[in-house]
Amino acid sequence: MAKAYSIQITKDKMIAESEDDIKKGKIHNQTEVQKIIERWKE
C-alpha cells in the first residue's frame, strides 16, 4: 500500500508539472512528449 501511495504521489507531481508547462505555453511536439514519457519510466 505504501508503494502504491508513493507511485501515485510521483504521478501527481508529473501531472502538476505538465499542467504548469501548459499554462506557461510550453507545448511539446510528439517526439518531445515521447522522450519525456520514456524518462518517466526510468
Secondary structure, DSSP 4 states (H G I P E B T S, - for coil): -HHHHHHHHHHHHHHHHHHHHHHTT----HHHHHHHHHHHT-
